[in-house]
Amino acid sequence: MNKFDESARTKELNEEFRANRNYILSPEVKKRDDFEVLSHIVQNFDDFDNDLSDEHDYGEFEIDKEKFIWIIEYLDGDGESIDPSDPDVTTRKLTILLQSEFPMLGY
């Protein structure tokens, strides 16, 4: 499989995962009582302007002037997966958090 095909397959798997799975909530998001709303936004998310990989593994949104992100991480038995296009070796983890909880993005 070439790099383009791998990226397209990863995007397809991410779309399926995002639409059909439970999510991990950050400590601050767990304190909120609107998980149903957050889940609906993530499941139906379609604004991928900030998704540099174009694999639909990252998104940003805002509710009542509070900024959120969701991100999919790719894991295998040893940590970060090197082949997110292969569902036999890669486990996905989607986390919803406040942008302020994700300092490495510079927020």
N, C-alpha and C positions, 0 to 999 in steps of 0.2 A: 504494500500500500504506500503510495507516495504521500508527501507532506500535506498536499491539498486535500487528498482523500481522508487522511487521518484527522485533519482539522474539521472537515465537514462531518465526519462520523462523531467526533467529540461534541460538536455543536448539537447534533441530533440526539445524542445520549443525554446531554445537559438539558435540552428542552423537555425530554421525557421525564427525567429525574425531577426537574423543577415543578412540573405539572402534577406529579403523582406521589410525592414523598412528604414525610414530616420533616420539619426543619429544627435545627438547633438554634436556640435563642441565647443571646448574650445575657450577662447578668442584669444589665439595665433594661433590656427589652423584656425580660421575664417579669419585671415589676409592672409592666403595662397590662391593661385589661382588654386590649384590642387585637389579640393575636389573629382572630378571624379576618380582620381587615388587612393586616400585614400579610397573612398567608395568601389572601386573594390577590393582593397587589403583586406579590412575587410570582404566583402561578400565572398571572396574565401579563407579566412584564413584557414590554416590547420596545423600550427606548434604550438601545444598545450603543448610543453615541460614545459612551465612556468605556466600552468593552474593547480594549486594544487588541485582544487576541481574536476577536470575532468568533469566539466559541460559545458565546452566551453563558459565561461563567461568572459574571459580575454585573451588578446593577446598582443604581442610586435612585432614591426617591425621597419625597418630603411629605409629611403629614403635619398639619398645624404648625408650620415653621420649624419642625424637628426633622433633621436629616438622617436618613437611614441608608445602609448599604446591605446588600446580600452578596455572598461570595461562595462559589463552589470550590472546594479543595479536592485534590485527587490523591488518594492514598493507596498504598499496597502494603504488604506484610512488613516492609522495612521502613516505612515512612512515606515520603512523597513519591507518587507514582511517576514513572518515566514514560508511560504510554496510556494517557487518558482515553484513547480511542478504543482500548481493549477492555470491555466490561468483565472479562474473565480474570483479569489481574488488578483492576482498578475499582476501588470503592469510592463513592462520592459522598461528600459531607457538605451540606449547605447550611450556612449560618447567617442569621439576620442580626444585625447590630447597629447601634448608633454610630454615625461617622466619628464622633468624638472618642469612641472606644477603639478605633482602628488607627492609631497614631502613625504607622508606617506609611500611610497614604498622605500624610502631611496635613490632616485636618485638625 
